[in-house]
Amino acid sequence: MSKIWFKDYALDYLEGLRNANMGVHIGIQFTEIGPDFLKARMPVDNRTTQPFGILHGGASCVLSETLGSVSAWMTIDPEKYRAVGVEINANHIRAVTQGHVIGICMPLHVGRRTQVWQTDITEEATGKRVAISRLTVAIIEQGTLSNQKEKVIVSK
């Protein structure tokens, strides 16, 4: 089985990407790196539900965009390129009110300039599908964004 990743990444390294960004604020945790997928877990709690007590569709999109963006970044040379989201869509299929959801992100297309990643989100307790989302990512050269960080800082 061939890997699609630019280099070997470890979960503890990816966890370091969570410093001071939305993923850490809502409790997303990377749980598995496969040869062609990335998996994460997200709580369904006061940080991720909408006023009626069910998982917020925006939180599902954040999980999807986090997984898709990191997955795209893992396929490129980070010294030369950046992966930036261009478009995201989601179908919300089933309500969840508590526990955790699991997102598994896999590529639909990994090209030189664009990538498309699909995230299947399921309820951890039941395994039932909650949402499915697709993220399109542009691969751009480092320095293309006027106000970007100089480097991605990974801390543990």
Stockholm file with secondary structure:
# STOCKHOLM 1.0

chainA/1-156         MSKIWFKDYALDYLEGLRNANMGVHIGIQFTEIGPDFLKARMPVDNRTTQPFGILHGGASCVLSETLGSVSAWMTIDPEKYRAVGVEINANHIRAVTQGHVIGICMPLHVGRRTQVWQTDITEEATGKRVAISRLTVAIIEQGTLSNQKEKVIVSK
#=GR chainA/1-156 SS CCCCSSSCCCHHHHHGGGTTSHHHHTTCEEEEECSSCEEEEEECSTTTBCTTSSBCHHHHHHHHHHHHHHHHHHTSCTTTEEEEEEEEEEEECSCCCSSEEEEEEEEEEECSSEEEEEEEEEETTTCCEEEEEEEEEEEEETTCSTTCCSSCCCCC
#=GC SS_cons         CCCCSSSCCCHHHHHGGGTTSHHHHTTCEEEEECSSCEEEEEECSTTTBCTTSSBCHHHHHHHHHHHHHHHHHHTSCTTTEEEEEEEEEEEECSCCCSSEEEEEEEEEEECSSEEEEEEEEEETTTCCEEEEEEEEEEEEETTCSTTCCSSCCCCC
//
